[in-house]
Amino acid sequence: MAEKQHAEEPAERPAPPAATDENRGSGREVRRVARLAKHINAFAASHGGSAEGQISYLGQRGARIVLVGENGAWGDLVAPSVRVAEQAVERAGITVHEKFDGAMAARLRTGRYEWSRMAGIQIGGPSDG
C-alpha cells in the first residue's frame, strides 16, 4: 500500500483577543455616539440652526444631554454613559456648558404644557392618574 502523504500541520493560530469591556462595546458605542450626534444635529437644524447643551450624570442609567435651540426650544436625550454623551456633543459640534446656569435657562422658552406640568393639578394641569 502506498503511504499517504500528510500535509504539514498549519502552525497554531494565535487565539483571538479576549472580549473585555474595552473592546466588547466599542462598535456599539461608536454607533450610539453617531446616533446621538445625528439627533443633536437634527434638533439644532429644526430649532434655528444651532443648539447648546449641558450633560448631567444620571447614575447607572447614564447621562442626560439637555439641548436648548437657538429659538429657545428645548429637549433632552439620554446616553448610556457620560463618555458617550461627551463624544456625541463633540461630534455634533455644539457648545456645551458645565452647568445649566442662568444664561442658558434665560434662553429657554416654555409653553403651556410645561407650565401646566409645573403647577400640576392646582391650576388644572394634566393629572398623572
LINNOR-V768991 format. One record per residue. N is the residue number from 1. RES is the residue in three letters. PHI is phi in whole degrees, 0 to 359 (NA if undefined). BURIAL is # if it has 24 or more other ideal C-beta (glycine too) atoms within 12 Angstrom, else .. Layout:
# LINNOR-V768991
N:RES:PHI:BURIAL + N:RES:PHI:BURIAL
This chain:
# LINNOR-V768991
1:MET:NA:. + 2:ALA:282:. + 3:GLU:282:. + 4:LYS:280:. + 5:GLN:273:. + 6:HIS:263:. + 7:ALA:290:. + 8:GLU:299:. + 9:GLU:295:. + 10:PRO:295:. + 11:ALA:299:. + 12:GLU:298:. + 13:ARG:279:. + 14:PRO:293:. + 15:ALA:293:. + 16:PRO:296:. + 17:PRO:299:. + 18:ALA:294:. + 19:ALA:289:. + 20:THR:236:. + 21:ASP:299:. + 22:GLU:291:. + 23:ASN:259:. + 24:ARG:291:. + 25:GLY:260:. + 26:SER:298:. + 27:GLY:294:. + 28:ARG:294:. + 29:GLU:296:# + 30:VAL:298:. + 31:ARG:294:. + 32:ARG:295:# + 33:VAL:299:# + 34:ALA:297:. + 35:ARG:294:. + 36:LEU:296:# + 37:ALA:298:# + 38:LYS:297:. + 39:HIS:295:# + 40:ILE:297:# + 41:ASN:296:# + 42:ALA:294:. + 43:PHE:299:# + 44:ALA:299:# + 45:ALA:297:. + 46:SER:273:. + 47:HIS:231:# + 48:GLY:103:. + 49:GLY:100:. + 50:SER:214:. + 51:ALA:209:# + 52:GLU:237:# + 53:GLY:218:# + 54:GLN:212:# + 55:ILE:253:# + 56:SER:238:# + 57:TYR:286:. + 58:LEU:253:. + 59:GLY:88:. + 60:GLN:298:. + 61:ARG:292:. + 62:GLY:132:# + 63:ALA:218:# + 64:ARG:254:# + 65:ILE:255:# + 66:VAL:266:# + 67:LEU:245:# + 68:VAL:234:# + 69:GLY:283:# + 70:GLU:299:. + 71:ASN:272:. + 72:GLY:94:. + 73:ALA:293:# + 74:TRP:226:# + 75:GLY:198:# + 76:ASP:214:# + 77:LEU:227:# + 78:VAL:245:# + 79:ALA:254:# + 80:PRO:290:# + 81:SER:202:# + 82:VAL:296:# + 83:ARG:300:. + 84:VAL:295:# + 85:ALA:298:# + 86:GLU:296:# + 87:GLN:294:# + 88:ALA:293:# + 89:VAL:291:# + 90:GLU:295:. + 91:ARG:295:# + 92:ALA:285:# + 93:GLY:78:. + 94:ILE:265:# + 95:THR:283:. + 96:VAL:244:# + 97:HIS:261:. + 98:GLU:292:. + 99:LYS:231:. + 100:PHE:275:# + 101:ASP:273:. + 102:GLY:299:. + 103:ALA:296:. + 104:MET:288:. + 105:ALA:296:. + 106:ALA:294:. + 107:ARG:282:# + 108:LEU:290:# + 109:ARG:245:. + 110:THR:254:. + 111:GLY:251:. + 112:ARG:300:. + 113:TYR:300:. + 114:GLU:297:. + 115:TRP:296:. + 116:SER:290:. + 117:ARG:290:. + 118:MET:293:. + 119:ALA:278:. + 120:GLY:69:. + 121:ILE:280:. + 122:GLN:301:. + 123:ILE:242:. + 124:GLY:86:. + 125:GLY:288:. + 126:PRO:298:. + 127:SER:269:. + 128:ASP:270:. + 129:GLY:266:.
